[in-house]
Each structure stands twice: as structure tokens, then as C-alpha cells.
Amino acid sequence: MRAEPDLLNLPNEVLLQVFRRLPRHDIFFGVAHVNHRFRELVHKNLKTIRLFDAHCHVNIVDNRPLTKYREDGTDPIITYSFTLFDRRLPEFTQKRRLCLRGNDNRYKELHVSHFNDSAMQAQFERIGIGHDVAILPVTARTLLSYMNLQAIRFQVRKQCKPESMRIEDDFFADCLQFLEKACCRVEIKSLLLCSKNILFPWQLGQKSLQKLSNLQSLQNFILENMTTFDPFSSFLKLPTRNLASLQFRLDPRHRMELDQVQMSPINGSLLKLLSTSAVYRLDFSAYSEVSQIVTSIDAVDMCYFIEVPARNPQKIERKIQTWHYSPKPWIIKGISFNSTVTIDDFRVAVYKILP
């Protein structure tokens, strides 16, 4: 009889091929605990082994606006909560797209924060009555190194005063720096930025806008209550290469505070930017559920998005590809926004565009 090969006697190259075919749980909570050699082999090859798809909820309460905070993402006012995704479950696509907590309930939520001396504290959430279960920082760092971070929800409550020096901040860039250092891989597919204080909306600083510009893997981008966010800031180049969903929205509390019409900084240039990328199943919404917020998109912008003017086609060397004449099939899921455009405005715009 032919004896089965002993795993312990196989060379590392062969062992690594075996490990890559195993389920994630078996790799990190089974194989990595067999012996020191297996553990070292797993940890040295995290970039090539299947990781846990993860979601992170970053919660920041900026209650010290006159005090300088640590710029490495470890300030005590910042809390990180990690949950995991399971691609096999039907809720995976929707939960990742909307930046909701992970759908894999087999694993507890991991909370990470830091003390004033930057020392990490970590707990597993305990469902029901009782305190969370504290774990050692070294254990938390090991668990974070097993994650591929794909969705992040930022929730920032600014408790500022008008004289505060920190109306703008770089929490976004600093937290991403911490996550990129802690997690094995950060491939952000979905991002939600949420401002919680009606009186003092969260505003991203220069470093954060530049960091946002570099998120080329971004597919879903939601801005909640970010009414001062300017998509045309000189420091921002909106990453639209893979951006299939762009949503501007308000939560119910912010909607109730609106008592008069206000103009949004969103204008027709954003339509042009989205049309340039022509991402499949584009879904764009700008406060369409709130009638008091009106965009600056006019009738001409809408017509140019749909149709290339035929009057002088040589002039339309298309850095901007419009929907009708796009060179590749381009299915749009939905475009919705509020505008003051009337039917007569459309007639005038079409008359100007047609030959």
C-alpha cells in the first residue's frame, strides 16, 4: 500500500499551495495553530492567502475642538468596530454596497480604541446582558491582520464652537492610515461619510480630500448629511473610474431642520465627470428625497449628458462621452436630483443644441 504523505514533511512551497485551497477559518484558526512553522508560513504569506472580507465602522466624537489630536488614527476620540462579510449569503452584495455591518454572524464584532498614551484596547461585543469581552492588543492586531477591508462607514459628530480652529479636519486620512497599517489589505469598494451634528457639519481637510482621490477601487460612495461637501474642490479628484453608485442624502433628523430651499454645490460638471467614466449600471442620486435641496444642474447640462450636439462634431473630440453616443454599451440604473428646470427651459436648451 502507498502511504499518504505526512504534511509535516512537505516543503513549504507545497504546503502553501494546500493552505490556499482551505477555507479562511481553517487557515487562521486551525492551520496557524498547529505548530510554529505553519503559523510562520501563514503569517509571511498573508498577501497571497484568502483573507476575511471585513467592514469597519469608524465613530468619532470631536468633543475637544481646541485640543490637538494624534494624527496616526489612535486618538481616544476614535473608535473602530469590525465585522465580517460572507460572500455566500444573499445579503452580502446589498450590505457591502450600503456600508452596513457585516453579514457573517458566526463572528463577534470587534471594537478597537486607544488610551491617551496610544495603547490599544480591544473587546469582543457580547450580545445581551453583560460586559464586552476584553482581549489582548497582540490578539487584536493578529485578528486585524487577517482582514481584507472592503467597506468603511465614517460617522463624525463635531462638537465645535464658531471660534474653533478645527472646522476642517483630517480624521478621514488619519484613520485610513491606521487601518492600512493594521489590516493586511485595504481595498475599499464602499465608503460612507456621515456628519451627525446639524450645526457643525463635518468638513474634510486637504490631506483627506487627496486621500479620497486615490481610492480608485471605490464602487459605492454615500455622503450623508455632508451638505458642505464640494465634489469640485481643488484638492479633490473624485475617483470615478469604478464608481457605479454616488449618493448624496440626509437622515430624517436633518430633513426636519430644513425650513427653506437651499442650493447644493452640485452642478452639471458632475454629470460630465460621471459620463466620462461610463460605469455600468450607474446610480446617481443627489438629495432627491428632499425637495428643499436643489442642485445647480440646468437644462443644457442634462441635454449634453444625453446627446452630443450634431452641429459641429469635429469640435466634440470627446474627452466627455455622452450617454447616447457612448462607444460602449452603458446601462444606467438611475439618475435623480432636484432642479428648478422647467419644460420651457428644456425646449430652449434643445433648440440651441439641435442643428
Secondary structure, DSSP 8 states (H G I E B T S, - for coil): ------GGGS-HHHHHHHHTTS-HHHHHHTGGGT-HHHHHHHHHTGGGS--EEEEEEEEEEE--TTS---TTS--TTEEEEEEE--TTSTTHHHHHHTT---S-TTS--EEEEE-TT--EEEEE--SSSS--EEE-HHHHHHHHTTEEEEEEEEEEEE---TT-S-SEE-HHHHHHHHHHHHSSEEEEEEEEEEE--SSS--EE-HHHHHHHHT-TT--EEEEES-TT--TT-TT-----SS--EEEEE--HHHHHT--S-EE-S--HHHHHHHHHH--TTEEEEESTT-TTEE----HHHHHHHH---SS-GGG---SS--STT-SS---EEEEEE-----HHHHHHHHHHH--
